[in-house]
Amino acid sequence: MRLVKWLSSEEDSKRQRQTVLIYAYVGLKLRDCVSIFKTFDITAEQLSQLAVVAREYFRANTLFLPSSVNPTVSTIGHIIPSHAQDVHRIYKQGLGTVTMEGREAKHIALKKLSENTTFQ
């Protein structure tokens, strides 16, 4: 909330105060979403809380900042909660599970490319 305090001043109009508070609300909801879906060990209660917070984040964006709604905002609002539930149902883990699946082949190809293209 330091940012809100820094962006606000006593001479602000009602519209300016409202805009700053909207950005603060959206930022808090995004922070809450990320703090839940980045965890490794997640509970069913946290999954239901994620669905609520993600929906609130999406609604705040669509109601107050319609020009900022993009595929990322839509994904956070709709896809991430259902994907987190699927991952929890299958693996009993949260979305904090990081896999290197598919990246190993890319790294091998990059290594071969660098070996073939560098002058020795």
C-alpha positions as CSV (number, residue, x, y, z in Angstrom):
1,M,0.0,0.0,0.0
2,R,3.1,2.3,0.0
3,L,2.5,2.7,-3.7
4,V,-1.1,3.9,-3.1
5,K,0.1,6.3,-0.5
6,W,2.9,7.6,-2.8
7,L,0.4,8.0,-5.8
8,S,-2.2,9.8,-3.7
9,S,-2.2,13.4,-2.6
10,E,-4.6,15.7,-0.8
11,E,-5.4,17.6,-4.0
12,D,-6.6,14.5,-5.9
13,S,-10.1,14.6,-7.3
14,K,-12.6,11.9,-6.4
15,R,-12.0,10.2,-9.7
16,Q,-8.2,10.1,-9.2
17,R,-8.6,8.6,-5.8
18,Q,-11.0,6.0,-7.1
19,T,-8.5,5.1,-9.9
20,V,-5.7,4.7,-7.5
21,L,-7.9,2.5,-5.2
22,I,-9.0,0.4,-8.2
23,Y,-5.4,-0.3,-9.1
24,A,-4.6,-1.1,-5.5
25,Y,-7.5,-3.6,-5.3
26,V,-6.5,-5.3,-8.6
27,G,-2.9,-5.5,-7.4
28,L,-3.9,-7.1,-4.1
29,K,-6.1,-9.6,-5.8
30,L,-3.3,-10.5,-8.2
31,R,-0.9,-10.9,-5.3
32,D,-3.4,-13.2,-3.5
33,C,-3.8,-15.3,-6.7
34,V,-0.1,-15.7,-7.2
35,S,0.6,-16.5,-3.6
36,I,-1.9,-19.4,-3.7
37,F,-1.2,-20.9,-7.1
38,K,2.6,-20.8,-6.9
39,T,2.6,-23.1,-3.9
40,F,3.7,-26.7,-4.0
41,D,1.6,-28.1,-1.2
42,I,-2.0,-26.9,-1.6
43,T,-5.2,-27.8,0.2
44,A,-8.7,-28.0,-1.0
45,E,-9.5,-24.9,1.0
46,Q,-6.8,-23.0,-0.7
47,L,-8.1,-24.2,-4.1
48,S,-11.6,-22.9,-3.3
49,Q,-10.0,-19.6,-2.1
50,L,-8.0,-19.4,-5.3
51,A,-11.2,-19.7,-7.4
52,V,-12.8,-16.9,-5.5
53,V,-9.8,-14.6,-5.6
54,A,-9.2,-15.2,-9.3
55,R,-12.8,-14.5,-10.1
56,E,-12.6,-11.2,-8.1
57,Y,-9.5,-10.3,-9.9
58,F,-11.1,-10.9,-13.3
59,R,-14.3,-9.0,-12.3
60,A,-12.4,-6.0,-11.0
61,N,-10.5,-5.8,-14.3
62,T,-13.6,-6.2,-16.5
63,L,-15.7,-3.7,-14.5
64,F,-13.2,-1.0,-13.7
65,L,-10.3,-1.4,-16.3
66,P,-12.0,-2.8,-19.4
67,S,-9.2,-1.7,-21.7
68,S,-6.7,-3.7,-19.7
69,V,-8.5,-7.0,-20.1
70,N,-6.4,-9.3,-22.2
71,P,-5.8,-13.1,-22.5
72,T,-3.5,-13.1,-19.5
73,V,-6.2,-11.6,-17.2
74,S,-8.7,-14.0,-18.6
75,T,-6.4,-16.9,-18.1
76,I,-5.8,-15.9,-14.4
77,G,-9.5,-15.5,-13.9
78,H,-10.8,-18.7,-15.5
79,I,-8.1,-21.2,-16.5
80,I,-5.7,-21.2,-13.6
81,P,-8.2,-22.1,-10.9
82,S,-9.5,-25.1,-12.9
83,H,-6.0,-26.2,-13.9
84,A,-4.9,-26.0,-10.3
85,Q,-7.8,-28.2,-9.3
86,D,-6.9,-30.7,-12.0
87,V,-3.2,-30.8,-11.0
88,H,-4.2,-31.3,-7.4
89,R,-6.7,-34.0,-8.2
90,I,-4.1,-35.9,-10.3
91,Y,-0.8,-35.3,-8.5
92,K,-2.0,-34.0,-5.1
93,Q,0.3,-31.0,-5.6
94,G,-0.1,-27.3,-6.5
95,L,1.0,-25.5,-9.6
96,G,4.4,-24.8,-7.9
97,T,5.5,-28.1,-9.3
98,V,8.2,-27.2,-11.9
99,T,9.1,-29.8,-14.4
100,M,11.8,-29.8,-17.0
101,E,9.8,-32.0,-19.3
102,G,10.5,-31.0,-22.9
103,R,13.3,-28.6,-22.0
104,E,16.1,-31.1,-21.9
105,A,15.8,-31.7,-25.7
106,K,15.9,-28.0,-26.3
107,H,19.0,-27.6,-24.2
108,I,20.7,-30.4,-26.0
109,A,19.9,-28.9,-29.4
110,L,21.1,-25.5,-28.2
111,K,24.4,-27.0,-27.0
112,K,24.9,-28.7,-30.4
113,L,24.1,-25.6,-32.2
114,S,26.6,-23.6,-30.2
115,E,29.3,-26.2,-30.7
116,N,28.7,-26.2,-34.5
117,T,28.5,-22.4,-34.9
118,T,31.4,-21.3,-32.7
119,F,34.8,-21.0,-34.2
120,Q,37.4,-23.1,-32.4
